[in-house]
């Protein structure tokens, strides 16, 4: 898959006139082994923290219900 078709000057001018602005978005490449290893490590650390940190759950229980929990 290549880059999307480039806009003509007229199309670009029309979008700008209508209030749009161009941006570039970079996202993780899930086919990249380095990224996959990093994500696996982060998931492992999150799971480990969930198992080890009863302190947070104790605090949440002590805080009790909040206004948004009321019907």
N, C-alpha and C positions, 0 to 999 in steps of 0.2 A: 504494500500500500504506500503510495507516494504522498507527497504534500497535496493538500486540496488545491483546487483550481484558484489561481490568483484572481482577485477582483479587478475589473476594469476601473479606470479613473472615475468614470461616471458612477459605477456601483459604489465605489468607496466614498465619493462625495455625497451620494444620496444617503448612505448609512450615517455618515458624520452629521449631515444636516438634520437627520431624524433623531440625533442624540446618542448614537452608538459610538463606542470607541474601541479600537483594536487592542487586544491583549494576547499574550503568549502564555500558555499553561504548560508546565512541566509536571509530569506524573511519574511515579516509580514504574520501572520496566519489570514486570513480574516474571519475565523470562530470564532476567539477569540473575545469575547464581549468587552474586554478592548481595543483591537486594533480598533475595529469598532467604539467605542465611541470616541477614540482619532482622528480617521480619520474624523468622523462627526464634531467634534469640530474644527479641522483644516479647513474643507470645509466651515463651518459657518463663521470662522474668515476671510477667503479669500474673501468670498462673501461680508461680511461686509466692508472689506477694499476696495473692488472694488466700492462699492456704496458711500463710504465716501471720497475717495481720488481723487478729481478732479484735485488736484495740479499736479499729475504725468501726467495726460492727457494734461493739459495745457502746461506743459513743453515739452511734445512730439510734440504738435502742434506748439509750438514756435520754436523748433529745426528745423522744416521743413523737406523737402525731403533730403535724403542722397545719396551718390554716388551709393549705391547698388539699389536705387529705379529707377535709370535711365535705359532706355532700351538699 
